[in-house]
Amino acid sequence: MPKCYQLIGVPASGKSTWVDAQDWANECVYVSTDKYVEMHAKHQGKTYSEVFKEFMPEAVNLMCQDVIVAREQGKDIIWDQTSTTWTSRRRKFNMLPGYEHIAVVFQTPDEEEHQRRLKTRPGKVIPEDVLFDMVWNFEMPTEDEGFKEIWYAS
């Protein structure tokens, strides 16, 4: 049975960094809207933040196409998005009904560390109110949602 690793954590909690450190991840299809927003920004000669709002709907469509192709090929998927709420995770379950879902949870860093990490991402600014909402509304994943396993990244 193919697997979907749903990365769950606020921006700058270490999701992409964790994926880069996993040798086995090279065998998986990596899906992320950030990948497309960053490529579009580079192509336009702009920053991530400058193109985010206008391009995000297209980035979601492109990422969903990646998911569909991977699903049709029966490939394991690493889904790198915040996925901090039950509702956002439910959409992933709905797109991948024959998959074993594994939650990979990333702890929100303390305020000082979080701010330090956010500052290392030039041109990628997340409005404070959006970030606050993500942290405040974070819902810990459960097996009742349908996860076969829940991993806690360190």
Biotite code that builds the C-alpha atoms (Angstrom):
import biotite.structure as struc

atoms = struc.array([
    struc.Atom([0.000, 0.000, 0.000], chain_id="A", res_id=1, res_name="MET", atom_name="CA", element="C"),
    struc.Atom([1.476, 3.384, -0.938], chain_id="A", res_id=2, res_name="PRO", atom_name="CA", element="C"),
    struc.Atom([2.149, 5.887, 1.826], chain_id="A", res_id=3, res_name="LYS", atom_name="CA", element="C"),
    struc.Atom([1.470, 9.601, 2.203], chain_id="A", res_id=4, res_name="CYS", atom_name="CA", element="C"),
    struc.Atom([3.618, 11.386, 4.740], chain_id="A", res_id=5, res_name="TYR", atom_name="CA", element="C"),
    struc.Atom([1.718, 14.521, 5.755], chain_id="A", res_id=6, res_name="GLN", atom_name="CA", element="C"),
    struc.Atom([4.120, 17.076, 7.225], chain_id="A", res_id=7, res_name="LEU", atom_name="CA", element="C"),
    struc.Atom([2.311, 18.979, 9.955], chain_id="A", res_id=8, res_name="ILE", atom_name="CA", element="C"),
    struc.Atom([3.720, 22.186, 11.385], chain_id="A", res_id=9, res_name="GLY", atom_name="CA", element="C"),
    struc.Atom([3.722, 25.942, 11.118], chain_id="A", res_id=10, res_name="VAL", atom_name="CA", element="C"),
    struc.Atom([6.075, 27.743, 8.703], chain_id="A", res_id=11, res_name="PRO", atom_name="CA", element="C"),
    struc.Atom([9.728, 27.579, 9.826], chain_id="A", res_id=12, res_name="ALA", atom_name="CA", element="C"),
    struc.Atom([9.117, 24.590, 12.106], chain_id="A", res_id=13, res_name="SER", atom_name="CA", element="C"),
    struc.Atom([11.595, 22.489, 10.113], chain_id="A", res_id=14, res_name="GLY", atom_name="CA", element="C"),
    struc.Atom([9.469, 20.528, 7.627], chain_id="A", res_id=15, res_name="LYS", atom_name="CA", element="C"),
    struc.Atom([11.519, 21.101, 4.470], chain_id="A", res_id=16, res_name="SER", atom_name="CA", element="C"),
    struc.Atom([14.799, 20.847, 6.376], chain_id="A", res_id=17, res_name="THR", atom_name="CA", element="C"),
    struc.Atom([13.675, 17.484, 7.792], chain_id="A", res_id=18, res_name="TRP", atom_name="CA", element="C"),
    struc.Atom([12.805, 16.150, 4.326], chain_id="A", res_id=19, res_name="VAL", atom_name="CA", element="C"),
    struc.Atom([16.245, 17.140, 3.020], chain_id="A", res_id=20, res_name="ASP", atom_name="CA", element="C"),
    struc.Atom([17.862, 15.068, 5.797], chain_id="A", res_id=21, res_name="ALA", atom_name="CA", element="C"),
    struc.Atom([15.915, 11.851, 5.008], chain_id="A", res_id=22, res_name="GLN", atom_name="CA", element="C"),
    struc.Atom([17.781, 9.613, 2.559], chain_id="A", res_id=23, res_name="ASP", atom_name="CA", element="C"),
    struc.Atom([14.684, 7.486, 1.974], chain_id="A", res_id=24, res_name="TRP", atom_name="CA", element="C"),
    struc.Atom([12.705, 10.594, 0.924], chain_id="A", res_id=25, res_name="ALA", atom_name="CA", element="C"),
    struc.Atom([14.434, 10.521, -2.468], chain_id="A", res_id=26, res_name="ASN", atom_name="CA", element="C"),
    struc.Atom([12.227, 7.554, -3.372], chain_id="A", res_id=27, res_name="GLU", atom_name="CA", element="C"),
    struc.Atom([9.042, 9.561, -2.701], chain_id="A", res_id=28, res_name="CYS", atom_name="CA", element="C"),
    struc.Atom([7.219, 12.157, -4.761], chain_id="A", res_id=29, res_name="VAL", atom_name="CA", element="C"),
    struc.Atom([7.607, 15.483, -2.958], chain_id="A", res_id=30, res_name="TYR", atom_name="CA", element="C"),
    struc.Atom([4.613, 17.812, -3.285], chain_id="A", res_id=31, res_name="VAL", atom_name="CA", element="C"),
    struc.Atom([4.478, 21.387, -2.068], chain_id="A", res_id=32, res_name="SER", atom_name="CA", element="C"),
    struc.Atom([2.931, 24.667, -3.147], chain_id="A", res_id=33, res_name="THR", atom_name="CA", element="C"),
    struc.Atom([6.103, 26.450, -2.003], chain_id="A", res_id=34, res_name="ASP", atom_name="CA", element="C"),
    struc.Atom([8.074, 24.719, -4.735], chain_id="A", res_id=35, res_name="LYS", atom_name="CA", element="C"),
    struc.Atom([5.859, 26.307, -7.399], chain_id="A", res_id=36, res_name="TYR", atom_name="CA", element="C"),
    struc.Atom([5.618, 29.721, -5.747], chain_id="A", res_id=37, res_name="VAL", atom_name="CA", element="C"),
    struc.Atom([9.407, 29.870, -5.471], chain_id="A", res_id=38, res_name="GLU", atom_name="CA", element="C"),
    struc.Atom([9.893, 28.843, -9.137], chain_id="A", res_id=39, res_name="MET", atom_name="CA", element="C"),
    struc.Atom([7.333, 31.410, -10.297], chain_id="A", res_id=40, res_name="HIS", atom_name="CA", element="C"),
    struc.Atom([8.933, 34.153, -8.202], chain_id="A", res_id=41, res_name="ALA", atom_name="CA", element="C"),
    struc.Atom([12.371, 33.371, -9.615], chain_id="A", res_id=42, res_name="LYS", atom_name="CA", element="C"),
    struc.Atom([11.005, 33.366, -13.170], chain_id="A", res_id=43, res_name="HIS", atom_name="CA", element="C"),
    struc.Atom([9.355, 36.753, -12.562], chain_id="A", res_id=44, res_name="GLN", atom_name="CA", element="C"),
    struc.Atom([12.433, 38.221, -10.876], chain_id="A", res_id=45, res_name="GLY", atom_name="CA", element="C"),
    struc.Atom([10.413, 38.786, -7.708], chain_id="A", res_id=46, res_name="LYS", atom_name="CA", element="C"),
    struc.Atom([10.330, 37.468, -4.168], chain_id="A", res_id=47, res_name="THR", atom_name="CA", element="C"),
    struc.Atom([8.129, 34.697, -2.822], chain_id="A", res_id=48, res_name="TYR", atom_name="CA", element="C"),
    struc.Atom([6.113, 37.267, -0.863], chain_id="A", res_id=49, res_name="SER", atom_name="CA", element="C"),
    struc.Atom([5.559, 39.450, -3.928], chain_id="A", res_id=50, res_name="GLU", atom_name="CA", element="C"),
    struc.Atom([3.938, 36.662, -5.959], chain_id="A", res_id=51, res_name="VAL", atom_name="CA", element="C"),
    struc.Atom([2.365, 34.592, -3.172], chain_id="A", res_id=52, res_name="PHE", atom_name="CA", element="C"),
    struc.Atom([-1.168, 35.996, -3.148], chain_id="A", res_id=53, res_name="LYS", atom_name="CA", element="C"),
    struc.Atom([-1.686, 36.140, -6.920], chain_id="A", res_id=54, res_name="GLU", atom_name="CA", element="C"),
    struc.Atom([0.041, 32.852, -7.737], chain_id="A", res_id=55, res_name="PHE", atom_name="CA", element="C"),
    struc.Atom([-1.070, 30.608, -4.863], chain_id="A", res_id=56, res_name="MET", atom_name="CA", element="C"),
    struc.Atom([-4.253, 29.338, -6.609], chain_id="A", res_id=57, res_name="PRO", atom_name="CA", element="C"),
    struc.Atom([-2.140, 28.205, -9.580], chain_id="A", res_id=58, res_name="GLU", atom_name="CA", element="C"),
    struc.Atom([0.468, 26.681, -7.234], chain_id="A", res_id=59, res_name="ALA", atom_name="CA", element="C"),
    struc.Atom([-2.296, 24.651, -5.554], chain_id="A", res_id=60, res_name="VAL", atom_name="CA", element="C"),
    struc.Atom([-3.510, 23.418, -8.957], chain_id="A", res_id=61, res_name="ASN", atom_name="CA", element="C"),
    struc.Atom([0.004, 22.406, -10.011], chain_id="A", res_id=62, res_name="LEU", atom_name="CA", element="C"),
    struc.Atom([0.636, 20.631, -6.724], chain_id="A", res_id=63, res_name="MET", atom_name="CA", element="C"),
    struc.Atom([-2.685, 18.760, -7.008], chain_id="A", res_id=64, res_name="CYS", atom_name="CA", element="C"),
    struc.Atom([-1.659, 17.614, -10.498], chain_id="A", res_id=65, res_name="GLN", atom_name="CA", element="C"),
    struc.Atom([1.549, 16.228, -8.967], chain_id="A", res_id=66, res_name="ASP", atom_name="CA", element="C"),
    struc.Atom([-0.546, 14.371, -6.388], chain_id="A", res_id=67, res_name="VAL", atom_name="CA", element="C"),
    struc.Atom([-2.824, 12.899, -9.062], chain_id="A", res_id=68, res_name="ILE", atom_name="CA", element="C"),
    struc.Atom([0.113, 11.681, -11.167], chain_id="A", res_id=69, res_name="VAL", atom_name="CA", element="C"),
    struc.Atom([1.812, 10.157, -8.108], chain_id="A", res_id=70, res_name="ALA", atom_name="CA", element="C"),
    struc.Atom([-1.466, 8.500, -7.078], chain_id="A", res_id=71, res_name="ARG", atom_name="CA", element="C"),
    struc.Atom([-1.975, 7.047, -10.553], chain_id="A", res_id=72, res_name="GLU", atom_name="CA", element="C"),
    struc.Atom([1.560, 5.633, -10.419], chain_id="A", res_id=73, res_name="GLN", atom_name="CA", element="C"),
    struc.Atom([1.094, 4.272, -6.880], chain_id="A", res_id=74, res_name="GLY", atom_name="CA", element="C"),
    struc.Atom([4.047, 6.288, -5.594], chain_id="A", res_id=75, res_name="LYS", atom_name="CA", element="C"),
    struc.Atom([4.734, 7.205, -1.978], chain_id="A", res_id=76, res_name="ASP", atom_name="CA", element="C"),
    struc.Atom([4.184, 10.927, -1.377], chain_id="A", res_id=77, res_name="ILE", atom_name="CA", element="C"),
    struc.Atom([5.659, 13.466, 1.017], chain_id="A", res_id=78, res_name="ILE", atom_name="CA", element="C"),
    struc.Atom([3.125, 16.295, 1.290], chain_id="A", res_id=79, res_name="TRP", atom_name="CA", element="C"),
    struc.Atom([4.876, 19.394, 2.594], chain_id="A", res_id=80, res_name="ASP", atom_name="CA", element="C"),
    struc.Atom([2.324, 21.976, 3.714], chain_id="A", res_id=81, res_name="GLN", atom_name="CA", element="C"),
    struc.Atom([1.405, 23.376, 7.086], chain_id="A", res_id=82, res_name="THR", atom_name="CA", element="C"),
    struc.Atom([-1.576, 20.990, 7.489], chain_id="A", res_id=83, res_name="SER", atom_name="CA", element="C"),
    struc.Atom([-2.143, 22.365, 10.982], chain_id="A", res_id=84, res_name="THR", atom_name="CA", element="C"),
    struc.Atom([-5.902, 21.732, 11.094], chain_id="A", res_id=85, res_name="THR", atom_name="CA", element="C"),
    struc.Atom([-8.078, 18.674, 10.806], chain_id="A", res_id=86, res_name="TRP", atom_name="CA", element="C"),
    struc.Atom([-9.869, 20.257, 7.822], chain_id="A", res_id=87, res_name="THR", atom_name="CA", element="C"),
    struc.Atom([-6.666, 20.816, 5.837], chain_id="A", res_id=88, res_name="SER", atom_name="CA", element="C"),
    struc.Atom([-5.558, 17.240, 6.497], chain_id="A", res_id=89, res_name="ARG", atom_name="CA", element="C"),
    struc.Atom([-8.963, 15.830, 5.539], chain_id="A", res_id=90, res_name="ARG", atom_name="CA", element="C"),
    struc.Atom([-8.506, 17.148, 1.978], chain_id="A", res_id=91, res_name="ARG", atom_name="CA", element="C"),
    struc.Atom([-5.329, 15.084, 1.663], chain_id="A", res_id=92, res_name="LYS", atom_name="CA", element="C"),
    struc.Atom([-7.099, 11.949, 2.871], chain_id="A", res_id=93, res_name="PHE", atom_name="CA", element="C"),
    struc.Atom([-9.856, 12.584, 0.327], chain_id="A", res_id=94, res_name="ASN", atom_name="CA", element="C"),
    struc.Atom([-7.378, 12.900, -2.551], chain_id="A", res_id=95, res_name="MET", atom_name="CA", element="C"),
    struc.Atom([-5.546, 9.708, -1.582], chain_id="A", res_id=96, res_name="LEU", atom_name="CA", element="C"),
    struc.Atom([-8.113, 7.113, -0.524], chain_id="A", res_id=97, res_name="PRO", atom_name="CA", element="C"),
    struc.Atom([-5.984, 3.970, -1.044], chain_id="A", res_id=98, res_name="GLY", atom_name="CA", element="C"),
    struc.Atom([-3.012, 5.329, 0.860], chain_id="A", res_id=99, res_name="TYR", atom_name="CA", element="C"),
    struc.Atom([-1.602, 4.654, 4.293], chain_id="A", res_id=100, res_name="GLU", atom_name="CA", element="C"),
    struc.Atom([-1.307, 8.092, 5.892], chain_id="A", res_id=101, res_name="HIS", atom_name="CA", element="C"),
    struc.Atom([1.503, 8.932, 8.286], chain_id="A", res_id=102, res_name="ILE", atom_name="CA", element="C"),
    struc.Atom([1.547, 12.233, 10.169], chain_id="A", res_id=103, res_name="ALA", atom_name="CA", element="C"),
    struc.Atom([4.965, 13.776, 10.699], chain_id="A", res_id=104, res_name="VAL", atom_name="CA", element="C"),
    struc.Atom([4.519, 16.446, 13.380], chain_id="A", res_id=105, res_name="VAL", atom_name="CA", element="C"),
    struc.Atom([6.860, 19.406, 13.855], chain_id="A", res_id=106, res_name="PHE", atom_name="CA", element="C"),
    struc.Atom([6.815, 21.284, 17.132], chain_id="A", res_id=107, res_name="GLN", atom_name="CA", element="C"),
    struc.Atom([6.394, 25.041, 16.927], chain_id="A", res_id=108, res_name="THR", atom_name="CA", element="C"),
    struc.Atom([9.694, 26.552, 18.080], chain_id="A", res_id=109, res_name="PRO", atom_name="CA", element="C"),
    struc.Atom([9.696, 28.957, 21.010], chain_id="A", res_id=110, res_name="ASP", atom_name="CA", element="C"),
    struc.Atom([9.079, 32.574, 19.991], chain_id="A", res_id=111, res_name="GLU", atom_name="CA", element="C"),
    struc.Atom([12.738, 33.632, 19.885], chain_id="A", res_id=112, res_name="GLU", atom_name="CA", element="C"),
    struc.Atom([13.846, 30.624, 17.825], chain_id="A", res_id=113, res_name="GLU", atom_name="CA", element="C"),
    struc.Atom([10.826, 30.913, 15.544], chain_id="A", res_id=114, res_name="HIS", atom_name="CA", element="C"),
    struc.Atom([11.589, 34.553, 14.785], chain_id="A", res_id=115, res_name="GLN", atom_name="CA", element="C"),
    struc.Atom([15.242, 33.679, 14.131], chain_id="A", res_id=116, res_name="ARG", atom_name="CA", element="C"),
    struc.Atom([14.233, 30.985, 11.638], chain_id="A", res_id=117, res_name="ARG", atom_name="CA", element="C"),
    struc.Atom([11.701, 33.218, 9.902], chain_id="A", res_id=118, res_name="LEU", atom_name="CA", element="C"),
    struc.Atom([14.389, 35.878, 9.419], chain_id="A", res_id=119, res_name="LYS", atom_name="CA", element="C"),
    struc.Atom([16.611, 33.370, 7.577], chain_id="A", res_id=120, res_name="THR", atom_name="CA", element="C"),
    struc.Atom([14.051, 33.262, 4.759], chain_id="A", res_id=121, res_name="ARG", atom_name="CA", element="C"),
    struc.Atom([14.654, 36.499, 2.831], chain_id="A", res_id=122, res_name="PRO", atom_name="CA", element="C"),
    struc.Atom([11.790, 37.510, 0.564], chain_id="A", res_id=123, res_name="GLY", atom_name="CA", element="C"),
    struc.Atom([9.448, 35.033, 2.236], chain_id="A", res_id=124, res_name="LYS", atom_name="CA", element="C"),
    struc.Atom([7.494, 37.016, 4.780], chain_id="A", res_id=125, res_name="VAL", atom_name="CA", element="C"),
    struc.Atom([4.405, 35.610, 6.458], chain_id="A", res_id=126, res_name="ILE", atom_name="CA", element="C"),
    struc.Atom([2.127, 38.275, 7.940], chain_id="A", res_id=127, res_name="PRO", atom_name="CA", element="C"),
    struc.Atom([2.126, 38.094, 11.748], chain_id="A", res_id=128, res_name="GLU", atom_name="CA", element="C"),
    struc.Atom([-1.653, 37.683, 11.950], chain_id="A", res_id=129, res_name="ASP", atom_name="CA", element="C"),
    struc.Atom([-1.539, 34.703, 9.559], chain_id="A", res_id=130, res_name="VAL", atom_name="CA", element="C"),
    struc.Atom([1.279, 33.085, 11.516], chain_id="A", res_id=131, res_name="LEU", atom_name="CA", element="C"),
    struc.Atom([-0.512, 33.749, 14.817], chain_id="A", res_id=132, res_name="PHE", atom_name="CA", element="C"),
    struc.Atom([-3.680, 32.087, 13.470], chain_id="A", res_id=133, res_name="ASP", atom_name="CA", element="C"),
    struc.Atom([-1.707, 29.018, 12.374], chain_id="A", res_id=134, res_name="MET", atom_name="CA", element="C"),
    struc.Atom([-0.078, 28.667, 15.787], chain_id="A", res_id=135, res_name="VAL", atom_name="CA", element="C"),
    struc.Atom([-3.293, 29.381, 17.692], chain_id="A", res_id=136, res_name="TRP", atom_name="CA", element="C"),
    struc.Atom([-5.465, 27.030, 15.593], chain_id="A", res_id=137, res_name="ASN", atom_name="CA", element="C"),
    struc.Atom([-2.958, 24.156, 15.481], chain_id="A", res_id=138, res_name="PHE", atom_name="CA", element="C"),
    struc.Atom([-4.733, 20.831, 15.966], chain_id="A", res_id=139, res_name="GLU", atom_name="CA", element="C"),
    struc.Atom([-2.600, 17.832, 16.897], chain_id="A", res_id=140, res_name="MET", atom_name="CA", element="C"),
    struc.Atom([-3.236, 14.924, 14.501], chain_id="A", res_id=141, res_name="PRO", atom_name="CA", element="C"),
    struc.Atom([-4.821, 11.738, 15.836], chain_id="A", res_id=142, res_name="THR", atom_name="CA", element="C"),
    struc.Atom([-5.250, 8.177, 14.676], chain_id="A", res_id=143, res_name="GLU", atom_name="CA", element="C"),
    struc.Atom([-9.016, 8.839, 14.742], chain_id="A", res_id=144, res_name="ASP", atom_name="CA", element="C"),
    struc.Atom([-8.482, 11.078, 11.696], chain_id="A", res_id=145, res_name="GLU", atom_name="CA", element="C"),
    struc.Atom([-7.207, 8.049, 9.830], chain_id="A", res_id=146, res_name="GLY", atom_name="CA", element="C"),
    struc.Atom([-3.476, 8.213, 10.411], chain_id="A", res_id=147, res_name="PHE", atom_name="CA", element="C"),
    struc.Atom([-1.852, 4.794, 10.584], chain_id="A", res_id=148, res_name="LYS", atom_name="CA", element="C"),
    struc.Atom([1.133, 6.272, 12.417], chain_id="A", res_id=149, res_name="GLU", atom_name="CA", element="C"),
    struc.Atom([2.075, 9.593, 13.984], chain_id="A", res_id=150, res_name="ILE", atom_name="CA", element="C"),
    struc.Atom([5.755, 10.526, 14.035], chain_id="A", res_id=151, res_name="TRP", atom_name="CA", element="C"),
    struc.Atom([7.252, 13.417, 15.974], chain_id="A", res_id=152, res_name="TYR", atom_name="CA", element="C"),
    struc.Atom([10.180, 15.003, 14.150], chain_id="A", res_id=153, res_name="ALA", atom_name="CA", element="C"),
    struc.Atom([13.115, 16.270, 16.148], chain_id="A", res_id=154, res_name="SER", atom_name="CA", element="C"),
])
